[in-house]
Amino acid sequence: MKRGAKLAVLAVALAVLVGAWYLAATLSRQQQEREQAAQAALLDIAVGEAEDVTAVAWDYFGDAVSLTKSSGTWKNADDDTCPIDDAAASALAEAVASAKATDRIEEVTDFAQYGLADCPFTVIAGAGDNIVTYEIGNTAATGGQYVRLNGEDTVYVETGALAQAFAIKLDDVLALERVPEDIDMLTGLAAETEGGVYELRYLDDAGEQWYSPADPWFMMDREGKPVRPLDEEAVETFSRTVTELRLTNCQDWDMTDPAQYGLDTPQGTVLVGYMSLEGKPESFALEFGDYVDGDVYVRFAGSKMVYLVSGTVLDALMYPDFDSMATLDPCALDWDKLQSVLLETEDGESYEIVRSVIPPASDGGEEETAYTLGDRSLDATAVDDWLRQLYELPADSRAGADTAGRGLRFRLTFRQDSELFPVVTAEFQAYDSVHELCVVNGTDYYLVSRTTAEEVPWQAMEFLTELPVSPSPEVPAAEEP
């Protein structure tokens, strides 16, 4: 294509782009103009400026509420102990300060046809010396709501924003307490209920407190010592019973008699510890009182506000299923502390693998890990892979201490650099056609897939035993052509 033709094509393309931009800009401007014209055509039925509104009251089909503002703070006119959410009240003030109508009907005599006879939905607003009563009736055929102002004979077709804003109850404007939302991570959960007393705690030094650092959550005893590791994800799921609790059904905001709600002697108290997003240790406590129609009274410890929540919340906290939260990591040890591991098979064979760390050969170098079986060096990569598979060995479930196996399959004895747990044993016993029983340190019982467990000694044999080298077959000499 010649240069002139190319320029002509580019010019046409540019003209199309400019035309499209101009059309879009024109349409956008026209839309803005239409919206501005429509806004200008609206009838102003506002009580005044939002900052001047100092009182709003409404009766929403029998639920009457009256709020007043003094020194910038909103209060319940009927009970100044009632905590009011300033943001929610300010939104109501904004609604009466921006009330608009799309049309009006004058000299009305039959208000019933507009739903304005004995109107059950009324809003009263005060701004300075101006007070306006809005009676809100039926929905208009063209949209919006029929509204009557100050008992006059004119009916307005209000945009509907006013009715939507005030279709609420007192509970909707209360300053309700909330479970903290700045929880970065949980550090503990303690409960004292009719179902028992327990404490769950996150231990940063789990590797020093237990033979395995894999699961930092533990059930603690009365002396504050860990007695049982728990699965981290399972604990977090359980803790959501409290951390995601929403207190929306307020029953009393100025409680004077805790016994009225069974909170003088709570049937359940839960303390939650956590680290805030700012890295500070924080906590909160909830107290649970009497059941009522499937719900239960609850409050933050020391608060005068009482709420109703589902009784299933307390039920879950009173009778948690700790077996389902138990860790399923039988052999998740800290291999950096490993000194040796002894494998004993059902045939009476035993193999002791000794681990040693070789310092760097030069400054800036890396230390190396070596494994030996007697005087023979083992393939470090193969041993590390085997240990990693042990670490990830999953159990299908925990078993009770009275579970009995049917004979030894193999035993692992780990010696490690640990004051509390210098020796850890994992004994695998025949159990049934599907599982083998794994008993760790004689106290923790797990059911492990039989197929998975059988792989452990077989995989070890790949680097523990020296297979004889087969002689290379002789290659026959090529025949002479």
C-alpha positions in Angstrom: 0.0 0.0 0.0 1.3 3.4 -0.9 2.2 6.0 1.7 -0.7 8.2 0.7 -3.2 5.4 0.9 -2.0 4.4 4.4 -2.4 8.0 5.6 -5.9 8.1 4.3 -6.8 4.9 6.2 -5.3 6.3 9.4 -7.2 9.5 8.9 -10.5 7.6 8.6 -9.8 5.5 11.7 -8.9 8.6 13.6 -12.1 10.3 12.5 -14.1 7.2 13.7 -12.4 7.3 17.1 -13.0 11.0 17.5 -16.6 10.6 16.5 -17.1 7.8 18.9 -15.6 9.8 21.7 -17.7 12.8 20.9 -20.9 10.7 20.8 -20.1 9.1 24.2 -19.3 12.5 25.7 -22.5 14.0 24.3 -24.6 11.1 25.6 -23.0 11.4 29.0 -23.6 15.1 29.2 -27.2 14.7 28.1 -27.7 12.1 30.7 -26.3 14.4 33.4 -28.5 17.2 32.2 -31.6 15.0 32.3 -30.7 13.9 35.9 -30.1 17.5 36.9 -33.4 18.6 35.4 -35.2 15.7 37.1 -33.5 16.6 40.4 -34.5 20.3 40.0 -38.1 19.2 39.3 -38.4 17.4 42.6 -40.4 19.1 45.3 -38.5 19.9 48.5 -40.4 18.5 51.6 -37.3 18.5 53.9 -37.5 19.7 57.5 -34.2 21.6 57.2 -30.5 21.0 57.0 -29.1 17.8 58.4 -26.8 19.5 60.9 -29.8 21.4 62.2 -31.9 18.3 62.9 -32.1 17.7 66.6 -35.1 15.4 67.0 -36.6 12.5 65.1 -39.4 10.3 66.2 -41.3 7.6 64.4 -44.1 5.1 64.9 -43.6 2.2 62.6 -46.8 0.2 62.9 -46.8 0.3 66.7 -43.1 0.5 67.3 -42.6 4.1 68.6 -39.1 5.6 69.0 -38.1 9.1 69.8 -34.5 10.4 69.5 -33.0 13.8 70.4 -29.6 15.2 69.8 -27.7 17.3 72.4 -24.1 18.4 72.3 -23.7 16.4 69.1 -24.8 13.1 70.7 -28.0 11.3 70.0 -30.1 9.8 72.9 -33.3 7.9 73.4 -35.7 10.6 74.6 -37.6 8.0 76.6 -34.5 6.5 78.4 -31.2 8.3 78.4 -29.4 5.1 79.5 -30.2 3.6 76.2 -27.1 3.6 74.0 -27.8 5.0 70.5 -25.6 4.5 67.5 -24.8 8.1 66.4 -24.1 7.0 62.8 -27.5 5.3 62.5 -29.3 8.3 64.1 -27.4 10.7 61.8 -28.6 8.7 58.8 -32.2 9.3 59.9 -31.4 13.0 60.2 -30.0 13.0 56.7 -33.2 11.3 55.4 -35.6 14.0 56.7 -33.1 16.7 55.5 -33.2 15.4 52.0 -36.8 14.4 51.7 -38.1 15.0 48.1 -41.4 14.4 46.2 -41.9 13.8 42.5 -45.5 15.1 42.5 -48.3 16.4 44.7 -52.1 16.2 44.8 -53.8 19.2 46.3 -57.2 19.7 48.1 -57.5 16.1 49.0 -60.6 15.1 51.0 -60.5 11.3 50.9 -57.2 10.4 52.5 -58.1 6.7 52.8 -57.5 6.0 49.1 -53.8 7.0 49.8 -53.5 4.9 52.9 -53.4 8.1 55.0 -56.5 7.6 57.1 -55.5 6.7 60.7 -52.0 6.3 59.3 -49.9 3.7 61.3 -46.6 5.0 59.9 -45.6 8.4 61.1 -42.3 10.4 61.2 -41.8 13.6 63.1 -38.7 15.7 62.6 -37.4 18.9 64.2 -34.7 21.2 62.9 -34.4 24.5 64.7 -37.9 26.0 65.1 -39.3 23.9 62.3 -41.2 20.7 63.1 -42.6 18.5 60.3 -44.9 15.5 60.7 -44.8 13.1 57.9 -47.6 10.6 57.6 -46.6 7.8 55.2 -49.2 5.9 53.3 -49.5 3.5 50.4 -47.0 3.0 47.6 -47.9 5.1 44.6 -48.6 3.5 41.2 -45.8 5.5 39.7 -43.4 4.5 42.5 -42.6 6.3 45.7 -44.8 6.7 48.7 -47.9 8.8 49.4 -47.0 11.3 52.2 -49.0 13.9 54.1 -47.3 16.8 55.8 -48.5 18.4 59.1 -52.1 17.3 58.5 -52.6 19.5 55.4 -54.9 18.6 52.6 -52.0 18.1 50.1 -50.6 14.6 49.4 -47.1 14.3 48.1 -45.6 11.4 46.1 -42.4 11.1 48.1 -39.5 9.3 46.4 -39.7 6.4 48.9 -36.4 7.1 50.6 -38.1 8.5 53.7 -40.2 5.4 54.2 -37.2 3.1 53.6 -35.1 4.9 56.1 -37.7 4.8 58.9 -39.0 1.2 58.4 -37.0 0.2 61.5 -37.2 -0.5 65.2 -35.3 0.7 68.2 -33.0 -2.3 68.0 -31.8 -1.0 64.6 -30.4 2.2 66.1 -28.9 0.8 69.3 -25.2 1.0 69.8 -24.8 -2.7 70.2 -21.6 -4.3 71.6 -19.6 -6.4 69.2 -17.2 -9.3 69.4 -13.8 -7.6 68.6 -13.2 -7.5 64.8 -9.4 -6.7 65.1 -8.5 -10.3 65.9 -5.2 -11.2 64.2 -4.9 -14.6 65.8 -6.3 -16.5 68.7 -4.0 -17.3 71.7 -6.4 -19.2 74.0 -9.9 -20.2 74.9 -11.0 -21.1 78.4 -14.5 -22.2 79.4 -16.3 -23.0 82.7 -19.7 -24.5 82.0 -22.0 -27.1 83.4 -20.5 -29.5 80.9 -17.0 -29.1 82.5 -14.0 -26.8 82.7 -11.4 -26.7 79.9 -8.7 -24.5 78.5 -7.2 -24.5 75.0 -4.0 -22.6 74.5 -1.7 -21.7 71.5 1.9 -22.4 72.5 4.7 -20.6 70.6 7.1 -23.0 72.1 5.2 -26.2 71.3 8.4 -27.9 70.3 9.6 -27.4 73.9 6.4 -28.5 75.5 5.5 -31.6 73.5 7.3 -34.2 71.4 5.8 -32.6 68.2 5.9 -29.0 67.2 3.5 -29.6 64.3 0.3 -28.7 66.3 0.7 -25.5 68.5 -2.8 -25.8 70.0 -3.1 -27.8 73.2 -5.6 -28.8 75.9 -4.2 -27.7 79.2 -4.5 -29.2 82.7 -5.4 -27.3 85.9 -1.7 -26.5 86.4 -1.3 -25.0 83.0 0.6 -27.9 81.4 -0.2 -29.3 78.0 -1.9 -32.6 78.1 -3.2 -33.1 74.6 -2.3 -31.6 71.2 -5.2 -30.4 69.0 -5.5 -29.8 65.3 -5.0 -26.1 64.6 -7.7 -25.9 61.9 -10.2 -27.8 64.0 -9.6 -25.4 67.0 -10.1 -22.4 64.8 -13.3 -23.8 63.4 -14.6 -24.5 66.9 -13.6 -21.0 68.2 -15.7 -19.4 65.5 -18.7 -20.3 67.7 -17.6 -17.3 69.8 -15.5 -15.1 67.5 -18.2 -14.9 64.8 -21.0 -14.5 67.3 -23.3 -11.6 66.3 -25.2 -9.8 69.1 -28.2 -8.2 67.5 -31.1 -9.1 69.7 -30.8 -6.8 72.7 -33.1 -7.5 75.6 -31.9 -5.0 78.2 -29.4 -2.2 77.9 -29.4 -1.2 81.6 -29.6 -4.4 83.5 -30.0 -4.0 87.2 -30.8 -7.5 88.3 -28.6 -10.2 86.7 -30.7 -12.9 88.4 -33.6 -11.9 86.1 -31.6 -13.5 83.2 -29.7 -16.2 85.1 -26.5 -14.1 84.9 -26.0 -13.9 88.6 -24.6 -17.5 88.4 -23.9 -18.0 84.7 -24.2 -21.6 83.5 -21.4 -20.8 81.1 -18.4 -18.4 81.0 -16.0 -18.3 78.1 -12.7 -16.3 78.0 -11.1 -15.7 74.6 -7.5 -14.4 74.3 -6.1 -13.0 71.0 -3.5 -10.8 69.4 -4.9 -7.7 67.9 -4.0 -6.4 64.4 -1.7 -4.0 66.2 0.2 -6.9 67.8 -1.2 -6.4 71.4 -2.5 -9.2 73.6 -6.2 -8.7 74.2 -9.1 -10.7 75.6 -12.9 -10.7 76.2 -15.3 -12.8 78.1 -18.9 -13.8 77.6 -21.4 -15.0 80.2 -24.4 -17.2 79.4 -27.5 -17.2 81.5 -30.9 -18.9 81.3 -32.4 -20.6 78.3 -35.6 -19.2 76.9 -37.5 -20.7 74.0 -34.4 -22.3 72.5 -32.3 -19.2 72.9 -30.0 -18.2 75.8 -29.2 -14.9 77.5 -25.7 -13.6 77.1 -23.6 -10.6 77.9 -20.1 -9.4 77.9 -18.7 -9.9 81.4 -19.4 -6.7 83.4 -21.7 -5.2 80.9 -25.3 -4.1 81.6 -26.4 -5.0 78.1 -28.1 -8.4 77.7 -28.8 -10.2 74.4 -30.5 -13.3 73.2 -28.6 -15.7 71.0 -29.3 -19.3 69.8 -29.0 -21.8 72.5 -26.9 -24.0 70.2 -24.0 -21.6 70.8 -23.9 -22.5 74.5 -24.5 -26.1 73.8 -21.5 -26.3 71.5 -19.3 -24.6 74.2 -20.5 -26.8 77.0 -20.0 -30.1 75.2 -17.2 -29.7 72.6 -16.1 -32.8 70.7 -12.4 -32.8 71.5 -11.9 -36.2 69.9 -12.8 -34.6 66.5 -10.3 -31.8 67.2 -7.4 -34.1 68.1 -4.3 -33.9 66.1 -3.8 -36.7 63.5 -0.1 -36.4 63.1 1.4 -39.4 64.9 5.1 -38.9 63.8 5.4 -35.1 63.2 8.6 -34.7 65.2 11.2 -31.9 65.0 13.8 -33.6 62.9 16.4 -30.9 63.7 16.5 -32.4 67.2 16.7 -36.0 66.0 19.8 -37.9 67.2 18.8 -41.4 66.1 15.9 -43.6 65.1 15.7 -47.3 65.7 13.5 -49.4 63.4 12.5 -52.8 64.8 10.5 -55.2 62.6 8.1 -58.0 63.4 10.8 -60.5 62.3 13.1 -59.3 65.1 15.4 -57.3 62.8 16.6 -53.9 64.1 18.3 -51.0 62.4 19.6 -48.0 64.2 20.1 -44.9 62.1 22.3 -42.3 63.7 22.1 -38.7 62.7 25.0 -36.2 62.8 25.5 -32.7 61.6 28.7 -31.8 59.8 29.9 -28.2 60.3 30.5 -26.0 57.2 33.9 -26.6 55.6 34.4 -22.9 55.3 33.0 -19.6 56.4 29.7 -18.9 54.7 29.2 -22.6 53.9 26.3 -24.7 54.9 26.2 -27.5 57.4 25.3 -30.9 56.2 23.4 -33.8 57.7 24.8 -37.3 57.6 23.2 -40.6 58.5 25.0 -43.8 59.4 24.0 -47.4 60.0 26.8 -48.9 62.0 30.0 -48.0 60.1 28.1 -47.6 56.8 27.0 -44.2 55.5 23.5 -43.9 54.2 22.1 -41.9 51.4 21.2 -38.6 53.2 18.6 -37.6 50.6 16.9 -41.0 50.8 16.8 -40.8 54.7 15.5 -37.3 54.6 12.7 -38.3 52.2 11.8 -41.2 54.4 11.6 -38.9 57.5 9.5 -36.4 55.6 7.0 -39.1 54.7 6.9 -40.1 58.4 6.2 -36.4 59.3 3.3 -36.3 56.9 2.0 -39.8 57.8 -1.7 -39.2 58.3 -3.9 -41.0 60.8 -7.5 -41.6 59.9 -8.7 -41.1 63.5 -7.7 -41.3 67.1 -8.5 -44.4 69.2 -9.2 -44.9 72.8 -6.6 -46.0 75.3 -8.4 -49.3 75.7 -7.9 -50.2 72.0 -5.9 -53.3 71.6 -3.8 -54.4 68.6 -3.0 -58.0 67.4 0.7 -58.1 67.5 3.7 -56.0 66.6 4.2 -55.0 63.0 7.2 -52.6 63.6 8.4 -50.1 66.1 10.1 -46.7 65.7 12.2 -45.4 68.6 13.3 -41.8 68.2 16.0 -40.3 70.4 16.1 -36.5 70.3 17.7 -33.5 71.9 14.8 -32.7 74.2 14.7 -32.5 78.0 11.0 -33.4 78.3 10.9 -36.0 75.5 14.3 -37.5 74.9 12.7 -40.7 73.6 9.6 -41.0 71.5 8.2 -44.4 70.5 5.7 -45.1 67.7 4.6 -48.7 67.8 2.6 -50.1 64.9 0.4 -53.1 65.6 -1.9 -55.2 63.4 -5.5 -54.2 64.0 -7.9 -55.1 61.2 -8.0 -55.4 57.4 -8.1 -51.7 56.9 -6.1 -50.1 59.7 -3.0 -50.6 61.9 -2.9 -49.3 65.4 -0.2 -46.7 66.1 0.6 -46.1 69.8 2.9 -43.1 70.5 4.7 -43.0 73.8 2.2 -45.5 75.2 -0.4 -42.7 75.6 -1.7 -41.6 72.2 -3.6 -44.1 70.0 -4.2 -43.6 66.3 -5.7 -45.7 63.5 -3.5 -45.5 60.4 -4.3 -46.9 57.0 -2.8 -50.4 56.8 -1.5 -49.8 53.3 0.2 -46.5 54.3 1.7 -48.0 57.4 3.2 -51.0 55.6 5.1 -48.7 53.3 7.2 -47.3 56.2 9.5 -50.3 56.8 9.6 -51.2 53.1 10.7 -47.7 52.1 13.4 -47.8 54.8 14.8 -51.1 53.5 15.6 -49.4 50.2 18.5 -47.5 51.9 19.1 -49.7 54.9 20.0 -52.9 53.1 22.8 -53.4 50.6 21.6 -55.3 47.7 24.2 -57.6 46.0 25.5 -56.3 42.7 24.5 -58.6 39.8 27.3 -59.4 37.3 27.0 -57.7 34.0 25.9 -60.2 31.3 28.6 -60.9 28.7 27.9 -59.4 25.4 28.6 -61.9 22.6 31.1 -61.0 20.0 29.7 -59.8 16.7 30.0 -62.5 14.0 32.2 -61.8 11.1 30.2 -61.1 7.9 
